[in-house]
Amino acid sequence: MAHGISAHGLGIGAQRAGARGARAPRIRNLRATGRVAAIDLVWDPAPWEPLVDHYAVYAARGRSPETGPRDLLATTPYPHLTHAVLGPAAVTWNYRVLAVVDSGERGDPERVSATTTASYATGRPLAVVGSFDHKGLEFALSPAGSANYLAAFPDGVDYRYGASTPGTDWPYLHPGPSDSWAGRRNHTFTLRFPLEAAPAADLGFALWMTDTHATAPGRAVLAVNGAEIATIPFARGATKGSLEGDATRPGNPLKPSFVELPLPAGALVAGENVLTLEKTEGSWHAYDAIGVFAPR
């Protein structure tokens, strides 16, 4: 199955000493919590005897998963797993989780279901750069052209929605002051978009990344029409997004992340609006998509 997953130490090592032939325990207290584009699974650790070699997690949509190769999502030695890269829409996944001991004996599975949270990106688009698809291949310089950033974007980005295009006017990497290849300075990306009227309710801001720097993901200041809205801290990624941009590829090393927050209606006006994202700390983040949305 080509689903995104996140779990530390997925490789299962050599068989450990333990109670050979002992019956595998049943998973207990299995829980699943949905969030934007991901579902977090967690369960109680198995007792020490018999010694569990790993847990097997099976997943399916629209039906109960089978505990066979077709629906195997992942194996993990840890009592938790994140099923990620699930898209912006609210979707329901069904799971079965079971323990496997050293002898190969499999325990009885436990079942659980969860639904992801719908992203702001499912709203009515007012200004969007890129597609919310866990890929950044549509952007300028993607997937590995960061060395050309300063030549192509010496003054950052000034993007006009409806006139500019991602492939030439918005680079896949947004550098920060820690990046020597981008001059070790702040970089501001500007998104200009019109509104026929000032909104009566808050709008939604969605910023999706295919990856971020692993040790210095940094922070950025989000502003609208000169008014600061938020300082955004970025999650640590895998530092692989500077070289590839498809987080849906099976076995890819990327660690996608997301920032979604409301844009106050009072900060927006009829006519042109100017949204800026200034990277003020740390290193780069790699874009999946960025946009402003109204509720449907």
N, C-alpha and C positions, 0 to 999 in steps of 0.2 A: 504494500500500500504506500502511495506517495504522499503521506501526510507529514507535516512538520511536527517534530517532537523535540522536547528538551528534557534531558535527564543526564546526570553526571555518571560516567562510568558505565556506559551501556554494554561494553564488552564483558562477557562472562568468562572468567579465567578457568584454570584447570580445576578439576573436581577436588573439593575439600574433603578432609576426613570427617566422618559423621556416622550417623546411624543408617547404614545401608539397608535399603528395603523398607524403612519406616514410612508410614503413611504421611503424606504432606498435609500440613495444617490448612484449614480454611481461612481465607482472608476475613478479617474482622474490621468493622467500623469503616467501610469504604465510603468516601465522600467525593463529590465532584462539584466544582464551582465554576461557572462560566464567567468570562469577561470578554472584552473586545478581542475578537479573532483568536481566542484560546480558551481551553478548559483545563483547570488544574485538578488532578486526581491525587488523593492521599488516603492512606489506610494505616492501620496499626501495624507496627513491626511484628514479625512472626517470633514466636518463642525460640530460644536457642536450640532446643531439642524437639524434633529432629532439625538438623541444620538446613536452612533454606538456601539453595544455590542462587535462585533468582525468581522474580515474579514475571508472569506473562500477561500482557494487557492486549485485549482484543477490542476492536471498535467497528461500528457500522452506523449508517444513517438510515432511518426508515424501517429498521428491523432489528431484531436481537442478533448480535454478532455470534458467529460460530467460533468455537475454540480450536480452529485449525489454521493452516497457513494463509488462507485467503484473507482473513480478518485480523491477522496478527499486526498490531500497531507497533509494539516494541517489547523488548525484555529489559529488565533493570534489576540491579541488586538492591535498590533502595525502595522504601515504601512510599514513593511518590513519583509522579510523572506529569509533565505538562504537554498536552496535545495542542499544538500551535499551528499557525499559518492556515487559519480557517475562514479567512475572508471577512468583509465588513458586515454582511447580513447576519441576522440572528438565526442560528442553526442549532438543531438538537442532535446530539450524538449519544449512542447507547454503548455501554462498555460492559465487559466481563473481565475480571481480574482473578488470577489464580496463582498459587505458589507451587514451585517445583523444587524438590529436594535433590541432593547429590545423586541419588540412585536413578533419577529421572521420573520418579513417582510424582504425579500431578494431583494437587488438591482440588476440591470442589470449587467452582467459580462463584464469585459474588457479582451481582449486577448493580449498575447505577446508570443514571442518565443525567444530562445537563444541557442547558441551552446557553449559547454565547450571547453577549450583550450586543445589540445593534450599534454599529458605529455611527457617528455623526455623518459619515460619508454615505449613508443610506438616505440622507435628506435631499432636499432640492438644491442642486449645485448653483452657487452664485459666483464662485471663482475657484478653479481647480487646475493644478499643475500635476500632470502624471495620472496614472491609473492606480487605484487602490487594489493591487493584485499581488503584493509581496514580491514585486520585481521592479528594478530600476533601470531597465535596459533602454527605455525610451528617452532618457535624459542625455544632454550634451556630454561628450567625453566618455560616456559609459562604454564598456565596463572597467577600463583600466587606464584611462588617459589623464590621470591627475597631474602628471608632469607638465601638461599643457594648460593647466588652469590659469596661471598668472598671465600668460600670453592672451588667452581668450577672454578672461574676466578680471582685468587688472583692478577694476573699481567695484567688484562685487557684482550683484545681479539687479537689474531693473526690468521687471517683467510686467507687461501690460496684458491682462486677460482679454482674450478675443483677438489680439493682434500678434502676440509673441507665441513661440512654439517651444515645447520642452527640448526637442532635439537640437536646437541651436541656441536657445536663450536661457536655459536653466541647467547648470551642471549637476551631475549625479552626486558629487561630494560637496559638502558645505564645510570648508576648513575653519579652524580656530587659531588662536594666537600661539598654540604649541606646534603648529605645523610649519617647518622650515621651508617646505616646497611651496608654501603659499605666503611667504614673507613674514611669518611670525607676527601677525597682527589680526585684529578683529576684522571679520568680513560680514557685511550686511546684505541679505537677500530681500528685495522689495517686490511685493505683489500689489499691483494697482488694479482695481476693479470698480465698475460702476454699480450704483443702486438707483432704481427709479424713485424710491422714497426711503426715508429713514425707517428702519424696522421698528415694529411695535413691540417685538419680543427679542430676547437674546438670540444670537446666531450660534452655530457650532463651528469650532475650529478643529481640524484633524490634521495631524502631522504623523505620517508613518515612515519608518526607516527600515531598510533591508538589513542594516548593520550599523554599528557604532564602534568607536575605538575601545579596545578592551581595558586599558588602564587609565585613559584620560578622556572619557566621553564628553566632559565639560558641561557648560551651561550656555543658554542663549536667552536674550531678552526679546519678548514678543511685544510689539506695540501696534496700535491702530491709530492713524491720523495724529501721530506724535504723542499719544497717551499710552504709557506703559500698562500692559495688561497682566503680564506674569513673567517671572524668571523661571525658565524651564530647565530642570536638571535631566540629563540624559542617562539612560541605563547603560551599563557596560555591555559591549558587544563582543565580537570575536576577532576584530581587526582584519577581517577577510573581505569586507565590502569594498575596499579600494581596488580589488582585482576581479571581482565577479558580482553580478547583480541579480541573481535569480534564487530567491529563498524557497522556491517550490521544487527545485531540482532535487531528486532523491539523493541523500547523502551529502548535501551541501553543508558547508561549515558556518553559514551565516546565522546571526542571532537577531531576528527582527524585534523591533520595539515600537511603541505607539505613545503619542501624547494627544489627548483630546480634552478640550475645555471650552466653556462658553465664552463668546465674545459679547460684552455688554452692549445692549441696544443703544445706550446713550453715547457710546464711543463712535457710532457710525452715522453717516450723513447721506442725504440725497446727493447724487452726483458721484464724483470720483472719491474712492476711499483708498488709503495707502496702508497696507499691512507690511511691517518690517520684522525680520528675524535676524538679530545681530548675535553672532557667536562671540561671546565675551570671555570664555574660559575653556581651556582644554583643546582637544583635537577634533577631528572631523566627525560628521555623521553622514550616512549615505541615504539618499532619498528613495522612498517607494512612491509617495505622493504627498501633496499638501493641498488643503482646500478649505473653503468657507461654505457653509451650508445652512439653509433655512429648514425648519421642520416641514414635513410633508402634511 
